[in-house]
Amino acid sequence: MLDNSNGFDNEYAFVKYFNGKRISSLDLSGQELLFNLYPSAHPDSIIKCWRNHFPQKSDIFIKVENGMKGISIKKGSRNSVHVDTITNFVNFLLQNDVPKDIIDAYLQYHYADGTINGSGKRRLSVEEYKQKHQQSIDNINSFFNEEKFVKRAIEKFVTRGNNSEYQIDALICGEPNSFLWLTRKQIYEILSSKKNIDSTAVHFGKLIVQPKTRCLNYNPKYEKDRFCVQIKWYSLFDDIIEYLYNADNCGSDHPQNAK
């Protein structure tokens, strides 16, 4: 249904979809989103929308009357929600009192070359590393999936990022002619729902933590990417569908459940 290409084009398409319109002129998904974000808005309220040109989690801003909201837009099923340097990632761990042995264990997982700085000569694939070091991965996950730490990770990597004083108000997944959305509260509920510390992947809740690449072929073009951490939200669209289905069966009044 969705792909990961043309992300910027999709953001501009949503600006065109919202900007200058009356709420009542939008399709059902758009109306439901805006009335959720602006409960006191009138159907004839005019929408202002523009793209955010700064590298922040809010891809677009929407203004209705005197209120402005930041919206993250995703398009695809294997979304990368954050990329950072390994140094910044380690600083985040230190700021949240992660023990040194857990940080070292993550660095060994990240580089998979027998070192904590990427200087090793032999690099293991992710499959090889998991076969030999699953207990170490379990130890990392047991700490990374403490409830308070998962919440901080979601804020850091999904709702606020590095460059903003404010968190996003909602996330849109899809294209203007077919999309679903979540409020910030619902993002936290979904991403906090997975606490399986026996996973073969390092994760904060449903957020998967991995090196941008391990560069197993030693291609100098991609060597710098070994020193970056990538946070992914796999099956984003499916997770939204499952969340809405479960909410509907539990009697939730979320407006998208009517679809």
Secondary structure by P-SEA (a helix, b strand, c coil): cccccaaaaaaaaaaaaccccccccccaaaaaaaaaacccccccbbbbbbbbcccccccbbbbcccbbbbbbbbcccccccccccaaaaaaaaaaacccaaaaaaaaaaacccccccccccccccaaaaaaccaaaaaaaaaaaacaaaaaaaaaacccccccccccccccccccccccccccaaaaaaaaaccccccccccccccbbbbcccccccccccccccccbbbbbbcaaaaaaaaaaaaaaaaccccccccc
